[in-house]
Amino acid sequence: MIRKIGNKERTNGMRYCTFCKQLGFGRIAAVYRDWRINLACEKHKNKLDSRDDGCLTEADYQTWMGL
């Protein structure tokens, strides 16, 4: 699920595009994030993973598998 970054997330350190940083462009402000916490600017929005590949986190497993 792709969504915009909120103000609370931005103050907690989610500020810069993950893809620009990997390409060496420096600190470009992030606007969007995906469920894996990859951050993206407007230019790299299409690189975010919007699908759910069926992987469950520990919290999901405990909640949905009834442990």
Summary of the structure (lengths in Angstrom):
residues: 67
radius of gyration: 14.0
end to end distance: 25.8
largest distance: 45.1
contacts: 150
relative contact order: 0.20
helix: 31%
strand: 12%
